[in-house]
Amino acid sequence: MWDDRFEELLRRQLPFLPPEEKIEQDTPLTDLGLDSLGIVELLSALEEEYGVHFQDDALSMETFRTPGTLWKVLSGMFRPVG
């Protein structure tokens, strides 16, 4: 799965996710409250935190569809530790 930094940044943009609820990798992020502004904020936070830059082909709704798809794209840009 993903690391704690990813989950923390993701949770900040999911207003419909209760704090104690586990994030499932295949849950649609829009169901948890991620909207277009949240996507922009999340994108910026991920780029800053991980020192990566999302290329144009990764800037699609499909990339931000679920936590699993987003992590797959993000982790393909760097080598996760652990």
Phi and psi in radians as a Rosetta constraint file:
Dihedral C 1 N 2 CA 2 C 2 CIRCULARHARMONIC -1.822 0.35
Dihedral N 2 CA 2 C 2 N 3 CIRCULARHARMONIC 3.034 0.35
Dihedral C 2 N 3 CA 3 C 3 CIRCULARHARMONIC -1.603 0.35
Dihedral N 3 CA 3 C 3 N 4 CIRCULARHARMONIC 3.004 0.35
Dihedral C 3 N 4 CA 4 C 4 CIRCULARHARMONIC -1.131 0.35
Dihedral N 4 CA 4 C 4 N 5 CIRCULARHARMONIC -0.608 0.35
Dihedral C 4 N 5 CA 5 C 5 CIRCULARHARMONIC -1.075 0.35
Dihedral N 5 CA 5 C 5 N 6 CIRCULARHARMONIC -0.764 0.35
Dihedral C 5 N 6 CA 6 C 6 CIRCULARHARMONIC -1.060 0.35
Dihedral N 6 CA 6 C 6 N 7 CIRCULARHARMONIC -0.831 0.35
Dihedral C 6 N 7 CA 7 C 7 CIRCULARHARMONIC -1.096 0.35
Dihedral N 7 CA 7 C 7 N 8 CIRCULARHARMONIC -0.717 0.35
Dihedral C 7 N 8 CA 8 C 8 CIRCULARHARMONIC -1.090 0.35
Dihedral N 8 CA 8 C 8 N 9 CIRCULARHARMONIC -0.803 0.35
Dihedral C 8 N 9 CA 9 C 9 CIRCULARHARMONIC -1.146 0.35
Dihedral N 9 CA 9 C 9 N 10 CIRCULARHARMONIC -0.674 0.35
Dihedral C 9 N 10 CA 10 C 10 CIRCULARHARMONIC -1.149 0.35
Dihedral N 10 CA 10 C 10 N 11 CIRCULARHARMONIC -0.812 0.35
Dihedral C 10 N 11 CA 11 C 11 CIRCULARHARMONIC -1.003 0.35
Dihedral N 11 CA 11 C 11 N 12 CIRCULARHARMONIC -0.586 0.35
Dihedral C 11 N 12 CA 12 C 12 CIRCULARHARMONIC -1.068 0.35
Dihedral N 12 CA 12 C 12 N 13 CIRCULARHARMONIC -0.419 0.35
Dihedral C 12 N 13 CA 13 C 13 CIRCULARHARMONIC -1.837 0.35
Dihedral N 13 CA 13 C 13 N 14 CIRCULARHARMONIC 0.171 0.35
Dihedral C 13 N 14 CA 14 C 14 CIRCULARHARMONIC -2.062 0.35
Dihedral N 14 CA 14 C 14 N 15 CIRCULARHARMONIC 1.421 0.35
Dihedral C 14 N 15 CA 15 C 15 CIRCULARHARMONIC -1.155 0.35
Dihedral N 15 CA 15 C 15 N 16 CIRCULARHARMONIC -0.356 0.35
Dihedral C 15 N 16 CA 16 C 16 CIRCULARHARMONIC -1.619 0.35
Dihedral N 16 CA 16 C 16 N 17 CIRCULARHARMONIC 0.066 0.35
Dihedral C 16 N 17 CA 17 C 17 CIRCULARHARMONIC -1.682 0.35
Dihedral N 17 CA 17 C 17 N 18 CIRCULARHARMONIC 2.004 0.35
Dihedral C 17 N 18 CA 18 C 18 CIRCULARHARMONIC -1.066 0.35
Dihedral N 18 CA 18 C 18 N 19 CIRCULARHARMONIC 2.520 0.35
Dihedral C 18 N 19 CA 19 C 19 CIRCULARHARMONIC -0.957 0.35
Dihedral N 19 CA 19 C 19 N 20 CIRCULARHARMONIC -0.579 0.35
Dihedral C 19 N 20 CA 20 C 20 CIRCULARHARMONIC -1.550 0.35
Dihedral N 20 CA 20 C 20 N 21 CIRCULARHARMONIC -0.133 0.35
Dihedral C 20 N 21 CA 21 C 21 CIRCULARHARMONIC -1.397 0.35
Dihedral N 21 CA 21 C 21 N 22 CIRCULARHARMONIC 2.377 0.35
Dihedral C 21 N 22 CA 22 C 22 CIRCULARHARMONIC -1.259 0.35
Dihedral N 22 CA 22 C 22 N 23 CIRCULARHARMONIC 2.487 0.35
Dihedral C 22 N 23 CA 23 C 23 CIRCULARHARMONIC -1.537 0.35
Dihedral N 23 CA 23 C 23 N 24 CIRCULARHARMONIC 2.084 0.35
Dihedral C 23 N 24 CA 24 C 24 CIRCULARHARMONIC -1.542 0.35
Dihedral N 24 CA 24 C 24 N 25 CIRCULARHARMONIC 2.477 0.35
Dihedral C 24 N 25 CA 25 C 25 CIRCULARHARMONIC -1.173 0.35
Dihedral N 25 CA 25 C 25 N 26 CIRCULARHARMONIC -0.351 0.35
Dihedral C 25 N 26 CA 26 C 26 CIRCULARHARMONIC -1.906 0.35
Dihedral N 26 CA 26 C 26 N 27 CIRCULARHARMONIC 0.182 0.35
Dihedral C 26 N 27 CA 27 C 27 CIRCULARHARMONIC -1.331 0.35
Dihedral N 27 CA 27 C 27 N 28 CIRCULARHARMONIC 2.254 0.35
Dihedral C 27 N 28 CA 28 C 28 CIRCULARHARMONIC -1.052 0.35
Dihedral N 28 CA 28 C 28 N 29 CIRCULARHARMONIC 2.200 0.35
Dihedral C 28 N 29 CA 29 C 29 CIRCULARHARMONIC -1.116 0.35
Dihedral N 29 CA 29 C 29 N 30 CIRCULARHARMONIC -0.517 0.35
Dihedral C 29 N 30 CA 30 C 30 CIRCULARHARMONIC -1.150 0.35
Dihedral N 30 CA 30 C 30 N 31 CIRCULARHARMONIC -0.527 0.35
Dihedral C 30 N 31 CA 31 C 31 CIRCULARHARMONIC -1.149 0.35
Dihedral N 31 CA 31 C 31 N 32 CIRCULARHARMONIC -0.416 0.35
Dihedral C 31 N 32 CA 32 C 32 CIRCULARHARMONIC -1.689 0.35
Dihedral N 32 CA 32 C 32 N 33 CIRCULARHARMONIC 0.097 0.35
Dihedral C 32 N 33 CA 33 C 33 CIRCULARHARMONIC 1.783 0.35
Dihedral N 33 CA 33 C 33 N 34 CIRCULARHARMONIC 0.092 0.35
Dihedral C 33 N 34 CA 34 C 34 CIRCULARHARMONIC -1.245 0.35
Dihedral N 34 CA 34 C 34 N 35 CIRCULARHARMONIC 2.124 0.35
Dihedral C 34 N 35 CA 35 C 35 CIRCULARHARMONIC -2.051 0.35
Dihedral N 35 CA 35 C 35 N 36 CIRCULARHARMONIC -3.059 0.35
Dihedral C 35 N 36 CA 36 C 36 CIRCULARHARMONIC -1.095 0.35
Dihedral N 36 CA 36 C 36 N 37 CIRCULARHARMONIC -0.688 0.35
Dihedral C 36 N 37 CA 37 C 37 CIRCULARHARMONIC -1.150 0.35
Dihedral N 37 CA 37 C 37 N 38 CIRCULARHARMONIC -0.712 0.35
Dihedral C 37 N 38 CA 38 C 38 CIRCULARHARMONIC -1.089 0.35
Dihedral N 38 CA 38 C 38 N 39 CIRCULARHARMONIC -0.640 0.35
Dihedral C 38 N 39 CA 39 C 39 CIRCULARHARMONIC -1.102 0.35
Dihedral N 39 CA 39 C 39 N 40 CIRCULARHARMONIC -0.786 0.35
Dihedral C 39 N 40 CA 40 C 40 CIRCULARHARMONIC -1.086 0.35
Dihedral N 40 CA 40 C 40 N 41 CIRCULARHARMONIC -0.788 0.35
Dihedral C 40 N 41 CA 41 C 41 CIRCULARHARMONIC -1.143 0.35
Dihedral N 41 CA 41 C 41 N 42 CIRCULARHARMONIC -0.715 0.35
Dihedral C 41 N 42 CA 42 C 42 CIRCULARHARMONIC -1.153 0.35
Dihedral N 42 CA 42 C 42 N 43 CIRCULARHARMONIC -0.750 0.35
Dihedral C 42 N 43 CA 43 C 43 CIRCULARHARMONIC -1.002 0.35
Dihedral N 43 CA 43 C 43 N 44 CIRCULARHARMONIC -0.839 0.35
Dihedral C 43 N 44 CA 44 C 44 CIRCULARHARMONIC -1.083 0.35
Dihedral N 44 CA 44 C 44 N 45 CIRCULARHARMONIC -0.778 0.35
Dihedral C 44 N 45 CA 45 C 45 CIRCULARHARMONIC -1.125 0.35
Dihedral N 45 CA 45 C 45 N 46 CIRCULARHARMONIC -0.715 0.35
Dihedral C 45 N 46 CA 46 C 46 CIRCULARHARMONIC -1.156 0.35
Dihedral N 46 CA 46 C 46 N 47 CIRCULARHARMONIC -0.750 0.35
Dihedral C 46 N 47 CA 47 C 47 CIRCULARHARMONIC -1.081 0.35
Dihedral N 47 CA 47 C 47 N 48 CIRCULARHARMONIC -0.736 0.35
Dihedral C 47 N 48 CA 48 C 48 CIRCULARHARMONIC -1.195 0.35
Dihedral N 48 CA 48 C 48 N 49 CIRCULARHARMONIC -0.808 0.35
Dihedral C 48 N 49 CA 49 C 49 CIRCULARHARMONIC -1.150 0.35
Dihedral N 49 CA 49 C 49 N 50 CIRCULARHARMONIC -0.706 0.35
Dihedral C 49 N 50 CA 50 C 50 CIRCULARHARMONIC -1.755 0.35
Dihedral N 50 CA 50 C 50 N 51 CIRCULARHARMONIC -0.068 0.35
Dihedral C 50 N 51 CA 51 C 51 CIRCULARHARMONIC 1.115 0.35
Dihedral N 51 CA 51 C 51 N 52 CIRCULARHARMONIC 0.683 0.35
Dihedral C 51 N 52 CA 52 C 52 CIRCULARHARMONIC -2.128 0.35
Dihedral N 52 CA 52 C 52 N 53 CIRCULARHARMONIC 2.997 0.35
Dihedral C 52 N 53 CA 53 C 53 CIRCULARHARMONIC -2.360 0.35
Dihedral N 53 CA 53 C 53 N 54 CIRCULARHARMONIC 2.097 0.35
Dihedral C 53 N 54 CA 54 C 54 CIRCULARHARMONIC -1.222 0.35
Dihedral N 54 CA 54 C 54 N 55 CIRCULARHARMONIC 2.146 0.35
Dihedral C 54 N 55 CA 55 C 55 CIRCULARHARMONIC -1.309 0.35
Dihedral N 55 CA 55 C 55 N 56 CIRCULARHARMONIC 2.813 0.35
Dihedral C 55 N 56 CA 56 C 56 CIRCULARHARMONIC -0.931 0.35
Dihedral N 56 CA 56 C 56 N 57 CIRCULARHARMONIC -0.672 0.35
Dihedral C 56 N 57 CA 57 C 57 CIRCULARHARMONIC -1.193 0.35
Dihedral N 57 CA 57 C 57 N 58 CIRCULARHARMONIC -0.291 0.35
Dihedral C 57 N 58 CA 58 C 58 CIRCULARHARMONIC -1.621 0.35
Dihedral N 58 CA 58 C 58 N 59 CIRCULARHARMONIC -0.132 0.35
Dihedral C 58 N 59 CA 59 C 59 CIRCULARHARMONIC -1.585 0.35
Dihedral N 59 CA 59 C 59 N 60 CIRCULARHARMONIC 1.263 0.35
Dihedral C 59 N 60 CA 60 C 60 CIRCULARHARMONIC -2.374 0.35
Dihedral N 60 CA 60 C 60 N 61 CIRCULARHARMONIC 2.820 0.35
Dihedral C 60 N 61 CA 61 C 61 CIRCULARHARMONIC -1.101 0.35
Dihedral N 61 CA 61 C 61 N 62 CIRCULARHARMONIC -0.520 0.35
Dihedral C 61 N 62 CA 62 C 62 CIRCULARHARMONIC -1.080 0.35
Dihedral N 62 CA 62 C 62 N 63 CIRCULARHARMONIC -0.711 0.35
Dihedral C 62 N 63 CA 63 C 63 CIRCULARHARMONIC -1.024 0.35
Dihedral N 63 CA 63 C 63 N 64 CIRCULARHARMONIC -0.662 0.35
Dihedral C 63 N 64 CA 64 C 64 CIRCULARHARMONIC -1.747 0.35
Dihedral N 64 CA 64 C 64 N 65 CIRCULARHARMONIC 0.334 0.35
Dihedral C 64 N 65 CA 65 C 65 CIRCULARHARMONIC -1.207 0.35
Dihedral N 65 CA 65 C 65 N 66 CIRCULARHARMONIC -0.834 0.35
Dihedral C 65 N 66 CA 66 C 66 CIRCULARHARMONIC -2.395 0.35
Dihedral N 66 CA 66 C 66 N 67 CIRCULARHARMONIC 2.817 0.35
Dihedral C 66 N 67 CA 67 C 67 CIRCULARHARMONIC -1.014 0.35
Dihedral N 67 CA 67 C 67 N 68 CIRCULARHARMONIC -0.651 0.35
Dihedral C 67 N 68 CA 68 C 68 CIRCULARHARMONIC -1.128 0.35
Dihedral N 68 CA 68 C 68 N 69 CIRCULARHARMONIC -0.760 0.35
Dihedral C 68 N 69 CA 69 C 69 CIRCULARHARMONIC -1.195 0.35
Dihedral N 69 CA 69 C 69 N 70 CIRCULARHARMONIC -0.692 0.35
Dihedral C 69 N 70 CA 70 C 70 CIRCULARHARMONIC -1.122 0.35
Dihedral N 70 CA 70 C 70 N 71 CIRCULARHARMONIC -0.775 0.35
Dihedral C 70 N 71 CA 71 C 71 CIRCULARHARMONIC -1.104 0.35
Dihedral N 71 CA 71 C 71 N 72 CIRCULARHARMONIC -0.677 0.35
Dihedral C 71 N 72 CA 72 C 72 CIRCULARHARMONIC -1.064 0.35
Dihedral N 72 CA 72 C 72 N 73 CIRCULARHARMONIC -0.798 0.35
Dihedral C 72 N 73 CA 73 C 73 CIRCULARHARMONIC -1.134 0.35
Dihedral N 73 CA 73 C 73 N 74 CIRCULARHARMONIC -0.843 0.35
Dihedral C 73 N 74 CA 74 C 74 CIRCULARHARMONIC -1.076 0.35
Dihedral N 74 CA 74 C 74 N 75 CIRCULARHARMONIC -0.846 0.35
Dihedral C 74 N 75 CA 75 C 75 CIRCULARHARMONIC -1.191 0.35
Dihedral N 75 CA 75 C 75 N 76 CIRCULARHARMONIC -0.352 0.35
Dihedral C 75 N 76 CA 76 C 76 CIRCULARHARMONIC -1.269 0.35
Dihedral N 76 CA 76 C 76 N 77 CIRCULARHARMONIC -0.230 0.35
Dihedral C 76 N 77 CA 77 C 77 CIRCULARHARMONIC -1.585 0.35
Dihedral N 77 CA 77 C 77 N 78 CIRCULARHARMONIC -0.255 0.35
Dihedral C 77 N 78 CA 78 C 78 CIRCULARHARMONIC -2.605 0.35
Dihedral N 78 CA 78 C 78 N 79 CIRCULARHARMONIC 3.004 0.35
Dihedral C 78 N 79 CA 79 C 79 CIRCULARHARMONIC -1.774 0.35
Dihedral N 79 CA 79 C 79 N 80 CIRCULARHARMONIC 1.844 0.35
Dihedral C 79 N 80 CA 80 C 80 CIRCULARHARMONIC -1.041 0.35
Dihedral N 80 CA 80 C 80 N 81 CIRCULARHARMONIC 2.530 0.35
Dihedral C 80 N 81 CA 81 C 81 CIRCULARHARMONIC -1.601 0.35
Dihedral N 81 CA 81 C 81 N 82 CIRCULARHARMONIC 2.306 0.35
